[in-house]
Amino acid sequence: MSEVPASLIEHNPKILSGPVLTNSPNAFLSKTLLSRYQDLPIPNGNYIATYVWIDGTGEHLRCKDRTLTYLPTEPKHFPVWNFDGSSTGQADRKNADTNLVPRAIYRDPFRRGNHMLVLCDTYKYNMEPTDTNHRVKCQEAYDRCKDEEPWFGLEQEYILLDSDLRPFGWPPGGCPPPQGPYYCGVGANKVFARDLVQAHYLCCLYAGVPITGTNAEAMPSQWEFQVGPSVGVTAADDVWIARFILHRLAEEYGVIVSFDPKPVKDWNGSGAHMNFSTKSMRAEDGIVEIEKAIDKLSKVHMKHIKVYDPRGGKDNERRLTGLHETASINDFSAGVANRSCSIRIPRTVASQRRGYLEDRRPASNCDPYAVVDALLRTCVLNE
C-alpha cells in the first residue's frame, strides 16, 4: 500500500478500519451500460426528490430518495420526512426517528428534468433541532438584520484523494516537486482531475447554485470553487448543496473529496474564506463600517475560532500556523491585500473605500451556517 498522509489517518481514524483498496470499485462500473437504464422514461406525474442533510459529525452529508406524485414549487410543499438518526450520530437507537424539514430546492443535475435536490435541516423526535442543526440559529440571526442585506460569498478549498487516501495524482511513496507551479496551473504535470472540476462547475450552474468560479490551488489535486454572493442563510444553503454535488460526482469518477483543513504537512492547507458585506459596508465611505466590523471581530477572535471548524478549533490548529498563507490561530490580525492575516481587506475595497471584508479563518470543513451566524451576531447584532 502506498504511504498515506499521516494527518489523514490521525484525524480520520475510522477511514482505515478495513482493507484499503488500491482502486475504487466505482471506477470499474460500466457507465456505458448504466446509461441504458438512466434514460428510461418515468411515468407522467412522478418526480424524484433527493433529500440531503448534514449528519451528526457536522461536516458530512447524507441523502435518500423518494417519489412524489406532484411537483412542489416551494420547500413547504414537500412532505416532512424522517430517517434513522441512530445510524447518523443524531439519535439514540431506542428513539431513532429523526425528522427532515425541507428548506431549499435545487434542480437535480444527475437525473435532470423536473427531479429535485432538497436540502433539509434535522430535528429530534420532539421537533427540537439536532445538535448539528446550526441553520436554526443562523436563520434567527438573519431575520433580525434583514434590513442590512448581508451578503456572503465563500471560497471553498478541497483536495481530491485516490482510493488509498493519497492525494490524487501524487507519485507513489513520495511528493511532487515543491509548490509554486500548481496554483491556477495548466498542464498534465501540474493539474489533476480538471474534468471532474469542470463537471462540478456545470452541475452547480444547472442546479441553480450561484457558483462564480473555480481554480486549481497551491497543492497538486487541491482545488477551489467560489459560491455567491448570496443573501443571509441562502449563502450557506448554496455551499452545502455544492459540496453534496461534488461528493456525488466524485463517486462516479472513483475519487474521494476531502475537506480536511491540513491534509499534508508542509503544504498549503484548505480553508473556506468567507467574504462578508452589509448594505452599510457597500455604501459610500463604507470602509468605516468595515473597520468597525474588524474591531468587533478582534475582540471575540477565539470565540469565532471555536465555531470555524466542527471540532471547536482543533482542525484549525493544524492549519492556522502563521505559515502557508495563514495567520496564527492565537493572534488576530487584519490588513490590506495581506493573505497572512485573519481578515483581509481587498486592494480594490481599500481604494474604493467600500465593499466587503474577507475572513480567512474558517476551515475548509466548517459549517457555513455557523460562520454566517457568528459574523451576523458579532458585526451586525453586536452580540
Order of alpha helices (4+ residues) and beta strands (2+ residues): alpha-alpha-beta-beta-beta-beta-beta-alpha-beta-alpha-beta-beta-alpha-beta-beta-alpha-alpha-alpha-alpha-beta-beta-alpha-beta-alpha
